[in-house]
Amino acid sequence: MKIARLVCFGMAMSSLMVQGVNTFAAGDDQHGDHDHPAPPALVAVVREVTRPFLDPAVAASAGYGPLLGCISGQQEGAMGLHFVNGGLVFDDGQLQPEQPEALMYEMKGGRLQLLGVEYIVPAAAWDAHNPAPPALLGQAFAFVDSPNRFGLDPFYELHVWAWRENPNGTFVDWNPRVSCDGFSENPN
């Protein structure tokens, strides 16, 4: 039933995109109303399923917790603070648009603001059952080999900047409009 509802939602979003209707509702974006075309279907799904996680306490009660501190790049901006649900990461390579493995937050003024999500799947788990790299609703994942800065085994990942616009692209890893300057170890 949930998959059928998601498929219907995706078809409706595709129809809206073809018509050029702006589906970002006024006030939904934490940074004001923007005149943008309709978001890709995956962004719409992410916004729908993560709306409760605008409150980090709800994310924590759903099994998400901070991992690795705030992630910033040398020149590219940042990814922010990742709240990861280990049960979703280590679920034998399953990927579902309505269950992102990580939520990305930025801390400003001592408060966490939801930025988007990261879908993560260990490469060994995915590759054991699939001949091609993963994709969700038409968006291809990037491969991160080992060794990497996170000390993790090889994995596939896909960022979706659903709550913070990224001028470099909705599915790009780094966002120049995100900073770790306000990060502290003990978020409110």
C-alpha positions in Angstrom: 0.0 0.0 0.0 2.8 2.4 0.9 4.7 1.7 -2.3 1.5 2.2 -4.4 0.9 5.5 -2.6 4.5 6.5 -3.3 4.2 5.6 -7.0 1.0 7.6 -7.3 2.7 10.5 -5.5 5.7 10.3 -7.9 3.4 10.2 -10.9 1.5 13.3 -9.7 4.8 15.1 -9.1 6.0 14.2 -12.6 2.8 15.6 -14.0 3.3 18.8 -12.1 6.9 19.0 -13.3 5.8 18.7 -16.9 3.3 21.5 -16.4 6.0 23.7 -14.8 4.0 24.2 -11.6 6.0 25.4 -8.6 5.4 22.9 -5.8 7.5 24.5 -3.2 4.9 25.9 -0.9 5.4 29.4 0.6 7.0 29.1 4.0 8.2 25.5 3.6 11.7 26.6 2.6 13.5 27.9 5.7 15.0 30.6 3.5 12.0 32.3 2.1 9.8 31.9 -1.0 11.8 31.4 -4.2 10.6 31.3 -7.8 11.9 27.9 -8.8 10.6 25.2 -11.1 9.1 22.1 -9.5 11.6 20.0 -7.7 12.6 16.6 -9.0 10.3 13.8 -7.7 12.9 12.6 -5.2 13.1 16.0 -3.6 9.3 16.0 -3.2 9.3 12.6 -1.6 12.2 13.6 0.8 10.3 16.8 1.8 7.2 14.8 2.5 8.8 12.1 4.6 11.3 14.3 6.5 8.9 17.1 7.4 8.6 15.6 11.0 12.4 15.7 11.3 12.4 19.5 11.1 12.3 18.9 14.9 15.6 17.0 15.7 13.9 15.4 18.8 11.6 13.6 16.4 14.6 12.4 14.4 16.2 11.1 17.6 13.1 9.2 18.6 13.0 7.6 15.1 16.5 6.2 15.6 18.7 8.9 14.1 21.8 10.2 15.9 24.8 12.4 15.2 27.8 10.7 13.7 31.3 12.1 12.9 30.6 15.7 13.8 30.0 18.5 11.2 31.4 17.6 7.8 33.0 20.5 5.9 35.1 20.7 2.7 38.3 22.5 2.1 36.8 24.8 -0.5 33.4 23.4 -1.4 31.3 24.5 1.6 29.9 21.8 3.9 27.5 18.8 4.2 26.6 19.7 7.8 25.9 17.5 10.8 24.7 14.0 9.8 22.2 12.2 12.0 22.4 8.5 10.9 20.1 5.6 11.4 22.4 2.6 11.6 19.5 0.2 11.2 18.8 1.7 7.8 22.4 1.7 6.7 23.0 -1.9 7.6 19.8 -3.4 6.3 21.4 -5.8 3.7 21.5 -3.2 0.9 17.9 -2.0 0.9 17.1 1.5 -0.4 13.7 3.1 -0.1 13.0 6.8 -1.0 10.8 7.1 2.1 13.6 5.9 4.5 16.8 8.0 4.1 19.7 6.6 6.0 21.0 10.0 7.2 19.5 13.4 7.9 21.7 16.5 7.4 21.5 19.5 9.7 23.2 22.8 10.2 23.6 24.4 13.6 22.9 28.1 13.7 22.4 30.0 16.9 22.5 26.8 18.9 19.6 25.3 17.0 19.6 22.5 14.3 18.0 23.3 10.9 17.2 20.4 8.6 19.0 20.7 5.3 18.3 17.4 3.5 19.2 13.8 3.5 21.9 11.4 2.4 21.0 7.9 1.2 23.8 5.5 2.0 24.4 1.8 1.2 27.5 -0.2 1.8 28.9 -1.2 -1.6 29.4 -4.8 -0.6 25.8 -5.2 0.5 24.5 -3.5 -2.7 26.9 -5.2 -5.1 26.1 -8.7 -3.7 22.5 -8.4 -5.1 22.7 -5.9 -7.9 24.7 -5.7 -11.2 24.6 -1.9 -11.5 25.1 1.0 -9.0 22.1 2.2 -7.1 19.6 4.9 -8.2 16.4 6.3 -6.6 13.7 7.9 -8.8 16.2 8.5 -11.6 19.0 9.9 -9.4 22.3 7.9 -9.6 24.4 7.4 -6.5 28.1 8.3 -6.2 30.7 5.6 -5.2 33.0 6.4 -2.3 36.0 4.1 -2.2 38.1 3.2 0.8 40.3 4.6 2.3 38.2 7.7 2.7 38.1 10.6 5.2 35.4 8.8 7.2 37.3 5.6 7.7 34.4 3.6 6.2 34.4 0.6 3.9 33.4 1.5 0.3 29.8 2.8 0.0 27.4 4.4 -2.4 25.8 7.7 -1.4 23.3 10.3 -2.7 22.7 13.7 -1.1 19.4 15.4 -1.6 19.3 19.1 -0.6 15.5 19.2 0.0 15.4 21.9 2.7 18.3 24.1 1.7 18.9 25.3 -1.8 22.3 24.3 -3.3 23.5 26.6 -6.1 25.7 23.7 -7.3 22.8 21.3 -7.7 20.2 19.5 -5.7 22.1 16.2 -5.6 25.7 17.5 -5.2 27.6 16.4 -2.1 28.9 19.9 -0.9 26.8 23.0 -0.4 28.5 26.4 -0.4 25.5 27.8 1.6 26.2 25.4 4.5 28.8 26.0 7.2 30.1 24.2 10.3 31.0 27.5 12.0 28.0 27.3 14.4 28.6 23.6 15.3 28.9 22.6 18.9 29.2 19.1 20.5 25.9 19.5 22.4 23.1 20.7 20.1 19.8 21.8 21.7 
